[in-house]
Amino acid sequence: MPRPFPLEGLGQQAVTQSEGVGEESGRHLEMLESVLALGGLVLLRDSVEWEGRSLLKALIKKSALCGEQIHILGCEVSEEEFREGFDSSINSQLVYHDLFRDPLNWSNTGEALPGGALEVLRAMCRRTGSGPVTIALDSLSWLLLHFPCTTLCQTLHALSHQDSCHDDSSPVEHTRVLGLLHEELHGSGPVEALSTLAQTEVILSGTGGQALAHILYRRPQQHPTRKTQWFSILPDFSLDLQGESPLKSQPHSDPHTPRMDPTTHLTFNLHLSKKEKEAKDSLTLPFQFSSEKQQALLCHGLGQATGHIFYEPDAYDDLDQEDPDDDLDI
């Protein structure tokens, strides 16, 4: 079985693909490899500005080409619509769990699990097969609208950390979870909770026909690293990466827009006028040793007294040293 891409650094491109798959350039695969390299939960955050399902399908295709088992929990679109665009070799590797057609099992066909979507996820946690597995959730927003955030986070944590051993002591290879989140449908609390669980986080935006991905990597015992990548998704769900952002999307300043001066409405002056500078320069401070002080000291001889003390007693001063307690009237 082809192995997944064991990347020691995100810049490497050591990938073993299945037979019959054409070679693609390392530059075009670099973004998909880096997003999938860390495993765990990969959080795709899209918005009204740019949808993320196409990137989710591109990541699914990349995992399938590496020979991984692919499980898809479909909640928002039909199975036919989701499989559209994949060739037969990719579709044959997808195990689709359809919750879109009958999410509450009202038809009672016996195909759906009684616990619904969460029971499907828990069943994936109890799987007994070996080998790398990729689980795609389309979408986390649907699950958040039907289940408590804490329950979903606990299930995702258990699902993306299957690195223990089974009863037969055979090690379980890594499990990767791809979660699509429509962040504009939720408050900051659920979004931040899912963000802390993710090993890789992709925030999507775009303009025209090109998408912009802000990627955050959280490696164990390392500082998070960030990357920004412009790309476009082709009809076969491969990526066309752009080296730099297009000129039309680069922010630029309008030369005709007047700039605000932050010092215009201050209640004090930041600078001195010409007269104030002259007055400041001519002022002699008391601690400065001026030439006048030097001449005054040189005029006196070494043996002459340089000062006198004059004392005028106050009316209430007691100058009688014989009886210091006389004023106590004892």
Residue pairs with C-beta under 8 A, 6 or more apart in sequence:
1 67
1 131
2 16
2 17
2 18
2 66
2 67
3 16
3 66
3 67
4 36
4 63
4 66
4 67
4 68
4 132
4 174
5 13
5 14
5 15
5 16
5 33
5 36
5 37
5 66
6 14
7 14
7 33
7 34
7 37
10 30
10 33
10 34
10 37
10 217
11 30
13 26
13 29
13 30
13 33
15 29
15 33
15 66
16 66
16 67
17 65
17 66
18 65
18 66
18 67
20 89
21 65
24 238
27 241
28 238
28 239
28 240
28 241
29 62
30 241
31 213
31 215
31 229
31 231
31 239
31 241
32 58
32 59
32 62
32 239
33 62
34 215
34 217
34 227
35 42
35 59
35 200
35 202
35 215
36 42
36 59
36 62
36 63
36 176
36 200
38 199
38 200
38 217
38 218
38 219
39 160
39 174
39 175
39 176
39 199
40 160
40 161
40 176
40 177
40 198
40 199
40 200
41 156
41 160
41 177
41 179
41 194
41 197
41 198
41 199
41 200
42 59
42 176
42 177
42 178
42 179
42 198
42 199
42 200
42 201
42 202
43 140
43 179
43 181
43 194
43 195
43 197
43 198
43 200
43 201
43 202
44 52
44 55
44 56
44 178
44 179
44 180
44 181
44 202
44 204
45 52
45 181
45 183
45 191
45 201
45 202
45 203
45 204
46 52
46 53
46 180
46 181
46 182
46 183
46 204
47 182
47 183
47 184
47 204
47 205
48 184
49 204
49 205
49 206
50 204
50 205
50 206
50 211
50 212
51 204
52 180
52 202
52 204
53 77
53 138
53 139
53 180
54 233
54 237
55 202
55 204
55 211
55 213
55 233
56 136
56 138
56 178
56 180
57 82
57 85
57 86
57 237
58 233
58 237
58 238
58 239
59 134
59 136
59 178
60 70
60 72
60 90
60 94
60 134
60 136
60 178
61 86
61 90
61 237
61 238
63 70
63 134
63 176
64 70
64 90
64 93
64 94
65 90
66 132
68 131
68 132
68 133
68 134
68 176
69 93
69 95
69 129
69 131
69 132
69 133
69 134
70 93
70 94
70 95
70 133
70 134
70 136
71 95
71 97
71 124
71 133
71 134
71 135
71 136
72 82
72 94
72 95
72 96
72 97
72 135
72 136
72 138
73 97
73 99
73 117
73 120
73 121
73 135
73 136
73 137
73 138
74 82
74 96
74 97
74 98
74 99
74 100
74 138
75 99
75 100
75 103
75 117
75 137
75 138
75 139
75 142
75 143
76 100
76 138
76 139
76 142
77 100
77 138
78 98
78 100
78 101
79 96
79 98
79 100
79 101
82 96
82 138
83 91
83 94
83 96
85 235
85 236
85 237
86 94
86 237
87 236
97 120
99 112
99 116
99 117
99 120
102 109
102 112
103 116
103 117
103 146
104 116
105 112
105 113
105 114
105 116
113 119
113 120
113 123
115 122
116 146
117 142
117 143
117 146
117 147
118 143
118 147
118 151
118 152
118 155
121 135
121 155
121 156
121 159
122 155
124 133
124 135
124 159
125 155
125 158
125 159
125 162
127 133
128 166
130 170
130 171
130 172
130 173
131 173
132 173
132 174
132 175
132 176
133 173
133 174
133 175
133 176
134 175
134 176
134 177
134 178
135 159
135 175
135 176
135 177
135 178
136 177
136 178
136 180
137 143
137 177
137 178
137 179
137 180
138 180
139 179
139 180
139 181
139 182
140 152
140 179
140 180
140 181
140 194
141 180
141 181
141 182
141 185
141 186
143 152
144 152
144 185
144 186
144 190
145 185
149 189
149 190
149 193
153 193
153 194
153 197
156 177
156 179
156 194
156 197
157 197
159 175
159 177
160 175
160 176
160 177
160 197
160 199
161 175
162 172
162 174
162 175
163 171
163 172
163 174
164 172
165 171
165 172
166 172
179 194
179 198
181 191
181 194
183 191
195 201
198 216
198 218
199 217
199 218
199 219
200 215
200 216
200 217
200 218
201 215
201 216
201 218
202 213
202 214
202 215
202 216
203 213
203 214
203 216
204 211
204 212
204 213
205 211
205 212
205 214
206 212
207 246
207 248
207 249
208 246
208 248
208 249
209 232
210 230
210 231
210 232
210 242
210 246
210 249
211 230
211 231
211 232
211 233
212 228
212 229
212 230
212 245
212 249
213 228
213 229
213 230
213 231
214 226
214 227
214 228
215 226
215 227
215 228
215 229
216 224
216 225
216 226
217 224
217 225
217 226
217 227
218 224
219 225
229 241
229 242
230 241
230 242
230 244
230 245
230 246
231 239
231 240
231 241
231 242
232 239
232 240
232 242
233 239
233 240
234 240
263 270
272 280
284 290
300 306
313 319
318 324
318 326
318 327
320 326
